[in-house]
Amino acid sequence: MEKSKGDLQLRIACLLPDFLKFLKPTDVLFKIQGLSEGLQEEIREKEKNSRTAAVAMLINEVTASEDLTEKFVWALSDGGYQRFVDPINEEYPNRGDKFCQEYFEFLICYLKGDLIERLEPMHICGFLYQNGCIEKSDRDKIASEYNSNGRSQACQELFFCMQRKKKNWPVLFMEALKDSDRSDIKCKMDLAPTPEELVRDGVAFGSDHNQGVPIAEIQNFDEETVVKRVVTPVQDNNDEEELSDSVSALGLVEDGDKAAMDSDYEEEKYMKEGSEKEFSKPKEIKLREYQLELAEKALTGKNTVICADTGSGKTWVALHIVQEHLNSKESPKVAFMARTNPLVQQQYTLFKNFLGEKRVYIINKDEKSTVPLKKLMELYDVFFFTPQILINNIEKGDTRIPEFTLLILDECHHTAKGEPYNNLMRKYIKTKHNNQEIPLPQIVGLTASIGVGAATAEEGAIQHMIKIFSNLDVHEISTVERNKEEMKKFVAIPTEEHVKMEVSYKDPCKETIEEEMKKVENIYENLMKKKGNLNSRQNLPGGDHLSKTYLGSIIKLKNQIMCDTTLPEDSGREMICCLSHLGILHEALDINYLMNVEHVIQFLNKKYVEENQQPDRLIAIERRLLNVGNDLIQTLKKQTNIRSNPNLSLIEEKLQELYSESGKDSLGMIFVQTRATAKSLAEYLNDKLQGIEIPVKPFIGSKSSETSDGLSETEKKELLEDFRSHKIKLLVATSVGSEGIDVPECNIVMKYNYSGNEINIIQMRGRTRKAGGQAIYISDQSVLRRDLVSMEKAAVMHRALDELKQKGKEEIRILIKLEQQNDLKHQEEQEKKLRELQNQKKRGFFKLVCATCKETEINGDNIKLYKQNHHVAAERAFLDRVKKEDIKEEKINQMIRKSIIYCKKCPQKLGKIFLIHDLEVPLLKIDAFLCKEGDKLRKYKNWKFVPYIIDEINHKDLEIIFPKLTTPEVS
């Protein structure tokens, strides 16, 4: 029966994730008859910059026209993209072929590390090319990688290229191996090699005592660990059962223990993270008894919080709950939410591989789908995203909470105050309150620790827990009670060691930096006297220059001065400049406390190079303070009486010892307080541990700080992939690494003067997932005291949780109901205030002026709102009043961040230029400006507080204001 064109469009939409992953637009672009030359050229240029953006653009175009849809399918066929053509035409392999493809894919994935170690990619490229699995250009690229970067990188390129066009690539790869003359690899991939064959071909070492030992042990596998890692595909016919018997002969699977799971991250041992390969649904996930106990209440449909130690396997429990939910509900719609993109990606990758035929979809904030969520919900069953993405779609009217049947909230202890989880659940509870008849989704929260908030005793801790449960609309908590002894066997508890930092009371570097700080403080105070400013609120703080209180006071003071209209001209800018330099010197002190003088010099060099990037825009005081900073650098370079920080030698020695004991393949994490320290320590250790081949990298938060660098979501994802694959063996992380990131099993955890709350204490301890893991805490007296308080609060939390579980269900229900009523009342009051604030927004004349120099400005009439979220400087002349600095391009929400906008009169960053469909559009950062209303200056942290109506602008209007780029720049 002939397929309708509408059906073709729908099937192409269903394949969107695979198109984004595998399609190269230029392979098919010029074969699509009817696609205009201008559009072809636009997509070709876009591909140079971002292949996925070009794919999205192409798919949008070809699915908008029924005629182009058919021609696109023909072009795919002509381009050899059989992996797309077959499902579009609804042509599928028979069950036997499908099983072979999926099983071989699993086997290749499981042994990929060994293959990369042994495989010579150029030996099998010829066979793959002759059989249409790779193109000539692919073969050339693999050869180029081989010549430039070596065999390992060439293998990685080969694995990607051969997946692009053929769905049966695993079968072709196996045939290519058979065609090669490498007997050791053939034996490794053989379904049932004998021990003698393994020894003969160099896969294992023979010895007398190996007689009768299972193959898995001869291959130097930990048998118990391997059992946990293997997923057995569905087996329905005799041939497949025969194949299963062969798999069992390998010693990879034991009867009655298929796919048993301990750790939240066990899948990383056999699965390439980030991949979107589809495996058949496993025969079963055999949970341990304590994991089944954790799942019990959720499987009855109750809202519950699953609270169990890090490493106990909560992710596998959640997967089991989702599987049962999908199988039991008529029209299931599941949302799995996590607070960070790396964690969302991790859980999506795992669930996709285990849910088999169930359709799963990820919405990433950096690569947001152009298809509305309402439409996607017609095509997919399980969604993965951050809670804010769901909130945005609800507020846009694209979906409603009742359209889902199950919501899973990972790290659910964050359902408090203004957190996205709490904002979402407020909508949930309000919907429930307004209409008790409407069916709402089941709520399942996951956490290792609920926390106690500000409480220090059981009573306050219970109140905090009731508040969290009320926010989640949960009346049941799921913990392990009957099977505690079993859980203890599988949850690794590290050996802990506390080491007191050696603090140098005679520190020449510290004394030198503090002397410079006093000079800057004197300059500031003289400015106040010279300008006749006697406002005591603008006096500098006293106390320890290294304390957080000092830095907090500096920041608060800067904000006060920015909005002070009583100050003489230029005085505010001069005072702010002094405060900025004090902030830099404070950070230098912090680095000096934990690192060496060379790291302080490196940090100051970077900061003062940044400050001097626009020398023509500096006023006299800025040039003077820049010279003070450069003089400080020279003074530090000349000092020869500064000894190395003894704590760094201690860390180095401890790591040498731990990696010697645990082996070079061990993975470790070190936690520090600041980004600057993380970067300096990672660089230091990478150099010192080079001799034992332990690569080290910093893992820090996103780019949100004016004084510190950060990592983009893409950079974080790539770094974690390198960590999982053992390319990086040690991460130096800030708090971003303490929870919620995709961390593999870890032997070693170290804290270097890092202080966290009771939740951080529990979760960081859980980062050591392997038995025999070690946790070492190196801290000074003040951090040790704070840690002791946190440890006591953790003990209070456990006691309070036990006490709460003793309360009757009716008592808990009443407490939660009362808490929800109070919260609803408070929420109504807040919404009323917000409505009043919105209603008070007025049309009127205002300006935004640079917060530092107050000279560069833009009229309020020329500020427009694009897509309800982005504030555009909709005036072409504005770009003449600012300076642009190109940066590394990064895709964010279908836009490409291209440049930073600086004030022409001073070094203030005013916003960024984004590439929106080939238009260079300046987006403004409100906290870089002051809002001038007549003679008054006001500072707003968020656009929603600006009391003026800002009109919206559409893309056509943008095209009138900003010229379209004919040739986009390629990074």
Number of C-alpha atoms within 10 A of each C-alpha: 3 5 10 9 16 13 12 19 19 13 17 23 19 18 13 17 17 15 20 17 16 19 20 19 24 18 14 19 21 16 16 19 14 12 17 11 11 9 14 17 15 19 22 21 19 23 19 14 18 18 21 20 19 23 24 19 19 21 19 14 14 21 20 12 13 15 13 18 21 18 17 25 21 17 20 23 17 14 16 19 24 19 20 24 21 15 16 21 14 12 9 11 14 8 13 13 13 15 19 16 20 21 21 20 20 23 16 20 19 18 15 19 15 14 18 17 11 15 19 17 23 17 15 19 24 14 19 20 16 11 13 17 25 24 19 13 11 18 22 13 16 24 20 13 19 19 12 11 11 12 21 19 17 24 23 15 19 23 20 13 21 24 19 22 24 21 21 21 24 24 18 20 22 17 14 17 19 16 13 15 11 15 17 19 19 17 20 20 18 15 17 18 16 14 22 13 16 21 17 15 16 14 19 19 15 15 9 6 7 13 11 9 11 15 21 18 15 21 17 10 13 11 17 13 15 19 20 23 22 25 25 21 20 19 18 11 10 9 11 17 13 12 16 17 14 15 16 15 18 18 20 23 24 16 7 8 17 21 22 22 27 26 22 21 21 23 21 19 21 19 21 18 22 16 15 15 17 16 22 21 19 18 14 17 21 17 20 19 15 22 25 17 18 26 25 15 19 25 15 10 15 16 24 25 30 26 22 22 22 23 25 24 24 26 20 25 27 23 18 23 23 25 19 12 21 20 12 10 10 8 13 18 22 24 24 23 27 26 21 19 23 22 22 24 22 21 24 26 23 22 22 23 22 23 21 17 12 16 13 21 20 22 19 20 18 17 15 16 17 11 11 12 20 15 12 15 17 9 16 17 18 25 21 27 24 24 22 18 18 23 20 13 15 17 11 11 11 13 19 18 19 16 16 20 19 25 22 23 24 27 20 26 25 18 24 19 11 9 13 19 27 20 17 20 21 20 15 19 20 16 17 16 14 9 10 10 8 11 14 19 21 19 20 28 25 23 22 23 23 26 26 28 17 10 16 17 16 20 14 17 25 22 18 21 21 21 19 25 28 24 25 29 24 21 20 18 20 21 20 20 11 11 16 12 11 14 21 13 11 18 21 24 21 21 14 14 11 13 15 14 19 14 15 12 7 9 15 17 22 18 12 15 23 19 13 18 22 13 15 21 20 14 16 20 17 13 18 20 10 10 14 11 16 10 8 7 10 18 15 16 16 9 9 11 21 17 12 11 13 18 20 12 16 21 14 11 19 20 15 15 20 23 18 13 13 11 16 12 12 13 18 25 23 21 23 24 20 23 22 16 23 23 20 19 23 21 23 25 22 20 23 21 20 21 21 21 24 15 21 25 21 13 22 20 15 10 17 18 12 11 17 15 11 16 12 12 16 18 16 10 16 22 16 12 18 19 13 16 23 16 13 17 21 11 14 18 12 8 13 8 9 13 13 12 18 15 21 18 13 15 19 15 13 14 19 17 12 18 18 12 10 15 11 15 14 20 24 29 27 26 26 24 17 18 23 23 28 24 22 23 27 21 17 17 21 18 14 18 16 11 10 11 14 24 21 25 23 27 27 25 21 15 12 11 10 8 13 17 15 19 16 18 21 13 13 20 21 14 19 21 19 14 22 20 16 17 15 20 21 26 24 27 26 22 19 14 22 22 20 18 20 24 25 25 24 20 25 27 25 26 21 25 19 21 23 17 18 24 23 20 18 21 20 21 25 26 28 30 29 21 16 13 24 23 24 20 22 21 22 16 13 10 17 20 13 15 20 14 15 21 19 14 25 23 16 23 28 17 15 22 20 12 13 20 14 9 10 9 13 10 10 19 17 12 17 23 16 13 19 22 14 12 18 16 12 12 14 13 12 12 12 12 12 14 12 11 14 16 12 12 16 12 13 11 12 16 19 24 21 26 30 26 23 21 15 20 19 20 15 21 17 15 21 22 18 17 11 11 9 16 22 21 23 24 19 15 11 16 16 10 16 18 18 18 11 13 12 9 18 19 21 16 14 17 20 22 21 23 20 19 24 22 26 21 20 23 22 18 23 23 23 22 24 22 22 16 18 20 20 22 25 26 22 21 18 20 18 19 29 23 23 20 13 9 6 12 19 18 20 15 13 10 16 12 13 18 18 18 17 18 15 16 18 11 13 8 11 20 16 10 15 16 13 16 12 10 11 17 13 11 12
